[in-house]
């Protein structure tokens, strides 16, 4: 089962916790996460189900490449990290 964690910056805006879920790709893993934390879906994904521009996801320290369909593979032992991109000046 993949371990999913969230950056502390994201946790300030959306209540989350580390989860351990099943899934063969990022879409399945996020689907399992949304079953636990439903309000997180709208913050991470747009209306078409693609990853929002201000959010990045890393699987085993590698940024995902498929931000639209979220079909990057996830192994049973993967670490998935969800990050809110920061900007400012």
N, C-alpha and C positions, 0 to 999 in steps of 0.2 A: 504494500500500500504506500502511495506517495505521501510525503510529508509536505504540507502547504503552509507557508508562513508569510507574514505581511510586514512591510517596513513600519517602524514605529510612527513615521510621519503620516502614513495612511491610516493607522489606527487612531490618530487624533481626530480624524474626520468621520470615519466609519468604524463602528465597533466590530472588531474581529478578534479571532484567536487562532492559534496554530491548530491545524486540523490534519488528520490522517485519513485519506480517502482512496478509493479505487478509481482507476481510469487508465486507458491505454494511450490517450492523447490529452492535450491541454483542454480541449472542449469537454471531454468526459470528466476530467478532474474538476474543472470549474463547475460543471453541472452538479457534481456531488457536493461541492462547496456551497453552491446556492441552495441546495436542499437544507443545509444547516444554517446558513446566514443569507436569507432571501434578499434582504435589502442591499446586499453587496453587488448584485447583478447590474443594476442600473448605474452604479458608480464605475464599474469596470468595463462594461460593454455598451455599445451604442444600440440604436433601435434595430439595426441589421444583425446584431450579434457579433460584431467585430470589436476588437480591443480598442478602447478609447485612446486618443493620441497622448494623453497625459499619464498613461499607465504602461508599464513594461513588465514582462514576465520572463523569468529566467528558470530554465530547467537544468539542474546540475551545473550551475554557473555559466550557462550559455543562453544568450538572449534568443527567444523564439523568433523564427523567421516568418511564420504564417500568422499574421495579425488579423486576417479576415476570417478564415475557416477554423483557425486554432487547432490544426491537425498535427502539430509537432508531437513526436512520440514522447511518452512518459513511461518509464520503467517502474516496476513495483517498488524499487528501492530509491526512486528519484526524490530529490529535494526540489520543490517548486517554490520560488520566491516572487511575490507580487510587490512591485515598487510603484509608488506615485512619483512621476517625474517632477522635478522642481525647476522653477525658472524665477527670474526676478532680476533686480538690478539695484 
